[in-house]
Amino acid sequence: MTDDADLRVAVLGVGMMGAYHAATVTSRVKGARVTVVNDFVATTADRVAARTPGARVVPDPFEAIRADDVDAVIIASPGKVHHEQVLACLDRQIPVLCEKPLTTQATTSYEVVQAEAEVGRSLVQVGFMRRFDPEYVQLRALIASGDLGNPLLMHCIHRNPTVPAHFDSQMMIEDSVVHEVDAIRFLLGEEVAAVTVIKPTATALAPEGFHDPMLVVLETVSGRVVTDEIFVRTGVGYEVRTEVVGENGSATIGLDQSVLTKTVGGRWGGRITAKFLERFDTAYHVELQRWVDAARAGTIDGPGAWDGYAASAVCAAGVRAVESGRREPVQLEPRPAGVPTPALGVSSP
Ligand code: ISE
């Protein structure tokens, strides 16, 4: 493409996340426009196309990936179709930003790593948007500066106000905890070696047999320990906090410190972010702008296929740990030589 031409983007899956990406590309990202939208629900695709100037609906996702007016693809379709859609993008050798999970199984995620290695270029980016959030970026820089000393522990809290009724323990690991898995790899720069899941008394809001909340304990290869409270039916707000405890001090992000109010009746307080789109709006915007800038040069700029595979492998161990009640080790396949995906944590803005 020429330097001044817009990147022409197809968005596959325009439910909440895909529609948000399509709107962000259309109104806030420079150098790109959405030319194609696709969704397995025709009315959803029509609705998003109608508010995306210049976009047309292509009902078949593979036709959308192959379309002449498409230079790059955003995949926000259901996780179970990611594998074949990402492989189709690799087949056409065009950049793709795929929402997590990269694929629903570690084996298929590894196939993507291998397929990209065969192409020999970094083309697959995974939507781990926290890497673009200013607070995560600052925390990573602080750890790297050495001011906290060696980071020994990390404590994470991940609370959602509500989730759909079918959101079970497996989804809590694969859809929610997956973000902490990537945050560990981004902040600490090493792989996760084992996962244990503790299941406290469940909230009365959880359907019978569901484990909500859970405490997920992750051990890294070097022996650091991370605790992650995942609680998705709090009824309160969207709370994502991370504290890193080092030899020389600790640091916390995600304190939701907005406006402090003092009101009649002697009350004081603030506001808790309601939804993850609001909490991570800047991160999504930066992620998309950087991906577009990179895609215009035929590559990616963020967590790659290997990062997606590593997260899938850790989540698979997490799901096993929920069921077994035991500590489950994580076994990663060898990283193919010369894979041009970014190394652990390189992608801070
Ligand atoms: C959701 O799918 C997300 O990706 C959010 O970032 C996460 O916080 C939430 O728990 C998930 O359901």
Boltz pocket constraint, residues with backbone or C-beta under 6 A from the ligand:
constraints:
  - pocket:
      binder: B
      contacts: [[A, 160], [A, 175], [A, 176], [A, 179], [A, 276]]
      max_distance: 6.0
